[in-house]
Amino acid sequence: MNAGPVNAMSVDVEDYFQVSAFEGLVPREAWDRQPRRVEANTHAVLDLFAEAGVRATFFTLGWVAQRHPGLVRRICEEGHELASHGWEHVRATEQDRRTFFADVSRTKALLEDLSGVVVRGYRAASYSIVRRNWWAFEALAEAGYHYSSSVYPIHHDLYGVPDAPLEPFRPDNADILEIPVSVVEVAGWRLPAGGGGFFRLYPYAFSRWAIRCVNRAGRRLVFYFHPWEIDPEQPLMAGASRRSRLRHYLNLKRMRPRLARLLRDFRWDRMDRVFPIDEESRRHMDRAS
């Protein structure tokens, strides 16, 4: 058993045709005509977690939950945290405040109705809370969320707040905790260390080193991936750009064994148990420790 700190494992529950890299190729009104693979892939992820004895947080699209309520029930029955990923994977930067509030409120209500548990966490599609829509934190708090994990503190062509704190922080404008995805600092540069496509791109040894660096710096790591990343047999998306194809399909065959190794090499738990969200959970964690 690894004796290191407990890090946070999370899964963004969306299907292969819903990702931002393929925006415009499959209109949302055509989603129901696509072969769905998210249910089988998420069950496979749950099986991996069960074998490893790991509990995680599942940031789930409302669109997926509505069509696969049994999947939502299994997530909760097996002790994982159910959280919100918005309704249809629309980036928050493409919504005004009223539309965003309606989206996150609708998703929270559906997930709670299906599961019977309180949904406290949210993650924006493609980490799309940035400086210009910082008001999203106020809207999330107003909608009843306790925490968000929607900021990536790096430079990136699609997202990122490079000057954001590396530790969980409370935005000045809202009573909510933001838990950023993890990065490692190397020679003044911030490099992604929290999973996703970078976990498939990097050699596993680099990812393991980066996680250990984050832990040695006294921080708990936030890791994420998607169910479609363990599915090398998924359909190829016609019309995708070379960059989008590279980002989406790179090393899919290596993901499942790498993930199994990661689950063995480090200790993992749900977001809401790794990070104290509010005073009640802080007291609970103090008693548990």
C-alpha positions, 0 to 999 in steps of 0.5 A: 500500500502506498503511504503517500498523501491521498490525492483527488481522482475525478472523471468527466463523464461525457461521450467521445462526440461531445468533446470541445475538440469536435465542436461543430462536427456533430451538432447537438441536435444530432447527438441522439443519432450517434452511437453512444459509448459513454455508458459502457465506458463509464461502467468499465471505469467503475470496474477499474475503481472497484478492483483498485478500491478507489473512490472518485468524483464523477463530474457528469453531464446532465445530457448523459444522466438523463439518458443513463439514470442507471449509471448515475445510481451505480456511481452513488451506490458504489460510494463515489461522489456525483457532481455536475459537468453542466448540461451539454458541455457548453463552455462557460465562456460561451454563456451569459450569466443568466444562461449559465445559471439556468444550465448549472441549476438544471443539471444539479436538479436532475442529478439530485432527483436521479440519485437522491444525494446532494450535488455539491461540486461542479466542473466547467466544460474545458475548464472554461471559467477564466478571468473574463467570466469570473462572475460564474463563481457567484452564479454557482454559489447562488445555484447551491454549489459548494465547490468548483474545479474549473480553473486550470492555472496554466497557459493553453490555447483553449483555456487557462488562468496562468496567474491563478493560485495552485492551492484551493482558494475562495474567489473574492466575489463568491462564497464557493471553493475553487479547487484548481487542476494540478500543475507542477512548476519547473524552472518557472514554468507551470506544466500540467500534472493533473491528467487528461490528454497530457497523461496520454502524451507524457511518458508514465515516468514523467507523470509519476514524477510530476505527481510526486513533486506536487505532493512533496510541495505539500499539495494534494493532486487533482487528477482527471480523465474521461471515460472515452479515453479508455476506449481505443475502438471508438469511431473516428470523427470525420472532418476533424482537424489534424490537431484535434485528431492528435489531441483526442486519439493519441495513445488511447490504447495505452490509457487503461494500463497506465490508469491501472498503474496510477491507481496502484502507485498513489492513494486516491479518494473523492474530491469532497473528502480530499479537500474540506469544502465547508466547516461541517466537512472540516469537522468530519475530516478532523474526526476521521484523521 
